[in-house]
Amino acid sequence: MPRLIHLNGPSGIGKSTVARLYADRHPGALDLDTDQLLPLIGGWRTGFWATLPVGRRLAVAMAETHLRAGHDVVLPQLATALDEVEGFEAAARASGAEYREIVLTAPKQHAFDRYSTRASTVDSSPHHQIDDILAENGGLRLLDRIHDHVAGYLALRPECTVLDTEGLDPEQTYAAVILAFS
């Protein structure tokens, strides 16, 4: 049975890195990173907050298509509200796939340090462009609010798996994600 593996958590926590590792090690798996989809939508940078829901809807359609073909989908996507994940859960159900949500967490300061390290690098990747948007909208203050929203969201999602990634490198985080399926 194919799985939709939703890696949730604050920005810079390692979701995309773990998703890439998963896809690299599971032939046919789709690394459905919405941060990679958004730049395909015209005006996404100046209209980021309006484009984000459009990107999520595209990701839902892509996930369902890939799951129906019998392949896993790993989705590194921050969600802090139930309506943000309902489409992904529905796509899994409609395609006969299993939906697993794994929330990657770390204490705030650790998460801030990871984010700051990533944001300080110079590159033109979509992740870095989104880091620029986060910086323009408050940077660490925004990340602090996101961190609080994730904590509040977790109270509504007792069925999801929570993994504390403090002190874990990407390989160790990946191993913990795989172990969560057992």
Buried (B, 14 or more C-beta within 10 A) or exposed (E): EBBBBBBBBBBBBBBBBBBBBBBEEBEEBBBBBBBBBBBEBEEBBEEBEEBBEBBBEBBBEBBBBBBBEEBBBBBBBBBBEEEBBEBBBBBBBEBEBBBBBBBBBBEBEBBBEBBBEBBEEEEEBBBBBBBBBBBEEEBBEBBBBBBEBBBEBBEEBEEBBBBBBEEBEEEEBBBBBBEBEE
